[in-house]
């Protein structure tokens, strides 16, 4: 898929969750990604990402 220039599967919810975790661990540049994702995601998807952060903190296997 990537070799044909079509990229990979997009999962904004997971991307936002991982960026939020990176920011909480002190990775300042994650804020730019968080802001960009919040601009294009609906409120319910943002809430799901926030819930995923809580799940990943207790069980990292859920975050891949």
N, CA, C and O atoms as a GROMACS GRO file, in nm:
protein
  256
    1UNK      N    1   0.082  -0.119   0.000
    1UNK     CA    2   0.000   0.000   0.000
    1UNK      C    3   0.087   0.126   0.000
    1UNK      O    4   0.064   0.216  -0.080
    2UNK      N    5   0.186   0.132   0.089
    2UNK     CA    6   0.271   0.250   0.094
    2UNK      C    7   0.359   0.260  -0.030
    2UNK      O    8   0.390   0.370  -0.075
    3UNK      N    9   0.398   0.147  -0.085
    3UNK     CA   10   0.482   0.148  -0.205
    3UNK      C   11   0.407   0.207  -0.324
    3UNK      O   12   0.469   0.257  -0.418
    4UNK      N   13   0.276   0.202  -0.318
    4UNK     CA   14   0.194   0.257  -0.426
    4UNK      C   15   0.154   0.401  -0.398
    4UNK      O   16   0.075   0.460  -0.473
    5UNK      N   17   0.207   0.460  -0.291
    5UNK     CA   18   0.180   0.600  -0.261
    5UNK      C   19   0.046   0.626  -0.196
    5UNK      O   20  -0.002   0.739  -0.195
    6UNK      N   21  -0.015   0.523  -0.140
    6UNK     CA   22  -0.145   0.541  -0.077
    6UNK      C   23  -0.137   0.553   0.075
    6UNK      O   24  -0.240   0.571   0.140
    7UNK      N   25  -0.019   0.543   0.133
    7UNK     CA   26  -0.004   0.558   0.276
    7UNK      C   27  -0.059   0.439   0.353
    7UNK      O   28  -0.093   0.335   0.297
    8UNK      N   29  -0.068   0.458   0.483
    8UNK     CA   30  -0.119   0.352   0.570
    8UNK      C   31  -0.257   0.387   0.623
    8UNK      O   32  -0.313   0.492   0.591
    9UNK      N   33  -0.309   0.298   0.702
    9UNK     CA   34  -0.439   0.319   0.762
    9UNK      C   35  -0.430   0.432   0.863
    9UNK      O   36  -0.333   0.441   0.939
   10UNK      N   37  -0.530   0.520   0.865
   10UNK     CA   38  -0.530   0.633   0.958
   10UNK      C   39  -0.620   0.601   1.077
   10UNK      O   40  -0.732   0.552   1.060
   11UNK      N   41  -0.572   0.630   1.194
   11UNK     CA   42  -0.650   0.613   1.315
   11UNK      C   43  -0.625   0.738   1.400
   11UNK      O   44  -0.535   0.740   1.484
   12UNK      N   45  -0.705   0.840   1.377
   12UNK     CA   46  -0.686   0.966   1.447
   12UNK      C   47  -0.707   0.951   1.598
   12UNK      O   48  -0.640   1.017   1.677
   13UNK      N   49  -0.801   0.864   1.637
   13UNK     CA   50  -0.828   0.845   1.780
   13UNK      C   51  -0.703   0.793   1.850
   13UNK      O   52  -0.665   0.844   1.955
   14UNK      N   53  -0.640   0.692   1.792
   14UNK     CA   54  -0.519   0.636   1.852
   14UNK      C   55  -0.404   0.735   1.846
   14UNK      O   56  -0.326   0.746   1.940
   15UNK      N   57  -0.393   0.807   1.734
   15UNK     CA   58  -0.287   0.907   1.721
   15UNK      C   59  -0.300   1.015   1.827
   15UNK      O   60  -0.201   1.057   1.887
   16UNK      N   61  -0.423   1.059   1.850
   16UNK     CA   62  -0.444   1.162   1.952
   16UNK      C   63  -0.411   1.108   2.091
   16UNK      O   64  -0.348   1.177   2.170
   17UNK      N   65  -0.453   0.986   2.119
   17UNK     CA   66  -0.424   0.927   2.250
   17UNK      C   67  -0.273   0.916   2.272
   17UNK      O   68  -0.223   0.951   2.380
   18UNK      N   69  -0.201   0.869   2.173
   18UNK     CA   70  -0.056   0.855   2.188
   18UNK      C   71   0.012   0.991   2.201
   18UNK      O   72   0.108   1.006   2.276
   19UNK      N   73  -0.037   1.090   2.127
   19UNK     CA   74   0.020   1.225   2.139
   19UNK      C   75  -0.007   1.284   2.276
   19UNK      O   76   0.079   1.352   2.333
   20UNK      N   77  -0.125   1.259   2.330
   20UNK     CA   78  -0.158   1.308   2.464
   20UNK      C   79  -0.068   1.243   2.569
   20UNK      O   80  -0.025   1.308   2.665
   21UNK      N   81  -0.040   1.115   2.552
   21UNK     CA   82   0.048   1.047   2.645
   21UNK      C   83   0.190   1.100   2.633
   21UNK      O   84   0.260   1.118   2.734
   22UNK      N   85   0.234   1.126   2.511
   22UNK     CA   86   0.368   1.182   2.490
   22UNK      C   87   0.380   1.319   2.556
   22UNK      O   88   0.482   1.350   2.618
   23UNK      N   89   0.276   1.399   2.541
   23UNK     CA   90   0.278   1.531   2.603
   23UNK      C   91   0.283   1.520   2.756
   23UNK      O   92   0.354   1.596   2.822
   24UNK      N   93   0.209   1.426   2.812
   24UNK     CA   94   0.208   1.410   2.958
   24UNK      C   95   0.344   1.363   3.010
   24UNK      O   96   0.376   1.381   3.127
   25UNK      N   97   0.423   1.301   2.921
   25UNK     CA   98   0.557   1.256   2.959
   25UNK      C   99   0.664   1.361   2.930
   25UNK      O  100   0.783   1.335   2.945
   26UNK      N  101   0.619   1.479   2.888
   26UNK     CA  102   0.712   1.589   2.871
   26UNK      C  103   0.758   1.617   2.729
   26UNK      O  104   0.849   1.697   2.708
   27UNK      N  105   0.696   1.552   2.630
   27UNK     CA  106   0.734   1.576   2.491
   27UNK      C  107   0.654   1.695   2.438
   27UNK      O  108   0.542   1.680   2.389
   28UNK      N  109   0.713   1.814   2.449
   28UNK     CA  110   0.646   1.938   2.413
   28UNK      C  111   0.592   1.946   2.272
   28UNK      O  112   0.480   1.994   2.253
   29UNK      N  113   0.666   1.900   2.170
   29UNK     CA  114   0.617   1.909   2.032
   29UNK      C  115   0.486   1.832   2.007
   29UNK      O  116   0.419   1.856   1.907
   30UNK      N  117   0.450   1.741   2.096
   30UNK     CA  118   0.326   1.667   2.078
   30UNK      C  119   0.205   1.761   2.078
   30UNK      O  120   0.101   1.729   2.022
   31UNK      N  121   0.220   1.876   2.140
   31UNK     CA  122   0.110   1.973   2.146
   31UNK      C  123   0.064   2.014   2.007
   31UNK      O  124  -0.055   2.035   1.985
   32UNK      N  125   0.156   2.027   1.913
   32UNK     CA  126   0.121   2.067   1.777
   32UNK      C  127   0.034   1.961   1.710
   32UNK      O  128  -0.063   1.993   1.641
   33UNK      N  129   0.068   1.835   1.730
   33UNK     CA  130  -0.012   1.726   1.674
   33UNK      C  131  -0.149   1.720   1.741
   33UNK      O  132  -0.251   1.701   1.674
   34UNK      N  133  -0.150   1.738   1.871
   34UNK     CA  134  -0.277   1.736   1.945
   34UNK      C  135  -0.369   1.845   1.892
   34UNK      O  136  -0.487   1.819   1.866
   35UNK      N  137  -0.317   1.965   1.876
   35UNK     CA  138  -0.398   2.076   1.824
   35UNK      C  139  -0.451   2.046   1.684
   35UNK      O  140  -0.568   2.072   1.655
   36UNK      N  141  -0.366   1.992   1.598
   36UNK     CA  142  -0.406   1.961   1.461
   36UNK      C  143  -0.516   1.854   1.457
   36UNK      O  144  -0.612   1.864   1.381
   37UNK      N  145  -0.499   1.753   1.540
   37UNK     CA  146  -0.599   1.645   1.542
   37UNK      C  147  -0.732   1.695   1.599
   37UNK      O  148  -0.838   1.658   1.548
   38UNK      N  149  -0.727   1.776   1.702
   38UNK     CA  150  -0.851   1.829   1.761
   38UNK      C  151  -0.929   1.914   1.661
   38UNK      O  152  -1.052   1.923   1.671
   39UNK      N  153  -0.860   1.976   1.567
   39UNK     CA  154  -0.927   2.059   1.467
   39UNK      C  155  -1.009   1.976   1.369
   39UNK      O  156  -1.110   2.023   1.318
   40UNK      N  157  -0.967   1.852   1.342
   40UNK     CA  158  -1.034   1.771   1.241
   40UNK      C  159  -1.120   1.658   1.298
   40UNK      O  160  -1.190   1.591   1.223
   41UNK      N  161  -1.114   1.638   1.429
   41UNK     CA  162  -1.188   1.527   1.490
   41UNK      C  163  -1.318   1.576   1.554
   41UNK      O  164  -1.321   1.685   1.612
   42UNK      N  165  -1.424   1.496   1.545
   42UNK     CA  166  -1.547   1.532   1.616
   42UNK      C  167  -1.530   1.512   1.767
   42UNK      O  168  -1.442   1.438   1.812
   43UNK      N  169  -1.612   1.580   1.843
   43UNK     CA  170  -1.602   1.578   1.990
   43UNK      C  171  -1.610   1.436   2.047
   43UNK      O  172  -1.539   1.404   2.142
   44UNK      N  173  -1.694   1.351   1.990
   44UNK     CA  174  -1.706   1.216   2.045
   44UNK      C  175  -1.578   1.135   2.023
   44UNK      O  176  -1.542   1.054   2.108
   45UNK      N  177  -1.510   1.157   1.911
   45UNK     CA  178  -1.384   1.086   1.886
   45UNK      C  179  -1.274   1.136   1.979
   45UNK      O  180  -1.189   1.058   2.023
   46UNK      N  181  -1.276   1.265   2.010
   46UNK     CA  182  -1.179   1.320   2.106
   46UNK      C  183  -1.202   1.260   2.243
   46UNK      O  184  -1.106   1.223   2.312
   47UNK      N  185  -1.328   1.249   2.282
   47UNK     CA  186  -1.360   1.187   2.412
   47UNK      C  187  -1.316   1.041   2.415
   47UNK      O  188  -1.268   0.993   2.518
   48UNK      N  189  -1.332   0.970   2.304
   48UNK     CA  190  -1.287   0.831   2.298
   48UNK      C  191  -1.135   0.824   2.310
   48UNK      O  192  -1.084   0.733   2.376
   49UNK      N  193  -1.065   0.916   2.249
   49UNK     CA  194  -0.918   0.919   2.260
   49UNK      C  195  -0.875   0.942   2.403
   49UNK      O  196  -0.781   0.880   2.452
   50UNK      N  197  -0.945   1.032   2.472
   50UNK     CA  198  -0.913   1.058   2.612
   50UNK      C  199  -0.937   0.934   2.696
   50UNK      O  200  -0.860   0.905   2.788
   51UNK      N  201  -1.042   0.860   2.666
   51UNK     CA  202  -1.068   0.734   2.734
   51UNK      C  203  -0.961   0.630   2.705
   51UNK      O  204  -0.923   0.553   2.792
   52UNK      N  205  -0.912   0.630   2.581
   52UNK     CA  206  -0.806   0.536   2.544
   52UNK      C  207  -0.678   0.566   2.620
   52UNK      O  208  -0.604   0.474   2.655
   53UNK      N  209  -0.651   0.693   2.647
   53UNK     CA  210  -0.533   0.730   2.726
   53UNK      C  211  -0.540   0.662   2.863
   53UNK      O  212  -0.442   0.603   2.909
   54UNK      N  213  -0.656   0.670   2.926
   54UNK     CA  214  -0.673   0.609   3.058
   54UNK      C  215  -0.653   0.458   3.051
   54UNK      O  216  -0.592   0.398   3.139
   55UNK      N  217  -0.706   0.396   2.946
   55UNK     CA  218  -0.691   0.251   2.930
   55UNK      C  219  -0.545   0.214   2.906
   55UNK      O  220  -0.496   0.115   2.960
   56UNK      N  221  -0.476   0.293   2.825
   56UNK     CA  222  -0.335   0.263   2.793
   56UNK      C  223  -0.244   0.279   2.914
   56UNK      O  224  -0.144   0.209   2.928
   57UNK      N  225  -0.281   0.370   3.000
   57UNK     CA  226  -0.200   0.390   3.122
   57UNK      C  227  -0.209   0.270   3.213
   57UNK      O  228  -0.113   0.238   3.284
   58UNK      N  229  -0.323   0.202   3.213
   58UNK     CA  230  -0.339   0.085   3.300
   58UNK      C  231  -0.300  -0.045   3.229
   58UNK      O  232  -0.260  -0.142   3.293
   59UNK      N  233  -0.312  -0.046   3.094
   59UNK     CA  234  -0.279  -0.166   3.018
   59UNK      C  235  -0.215  -0.125   2.886
   59UNK      O  236  -0.285  -0.110   2.785
   60UNK      N  237  -0.082  -0.106   2.883
   60UNK     CA  238  -0.012  -0.060   2.762
   60UNK      C  239  -0.032  -0.149   2.640
   60UNK      O  240  -0.013  -0.102   2.528
   61UNK      N  241  -0.069  -0.276   2.658
   61UNK     CA  242  -0.090  -0.365   2.544
   61UNK      C  243  -0.205  -0.317   2.456
   61UNK      O  244  -0.212  -0.353   2.338
   62UNK      N  245  -0.296  -0.238   2.510
   62UNK     CA  246  -0.410  -0.189   2.433
   62UNK      C  247  -0.369  -0.083   2.331
   62UNK      O  248  -0.443  -0.055   2.237
   63UNK      N  249  -0.252  -0.024   2.348
   63UNK     CA  250  -0.209   0.087   2.263
   63UNK      C  251  -0.121   0.045   2.148
   63UNK      O  252  -0.090   0.127   2.062
   64UNK      N  253  -0.081  -0.077   2.145
   64UNK     CA  254  -0.002  -0.127   2.034
   64UNK      C  255   0.133  -0.075   2.023
   64UNK      O  256   0.206  -0.112   1.932
   0.00000   0.00000   0.00000
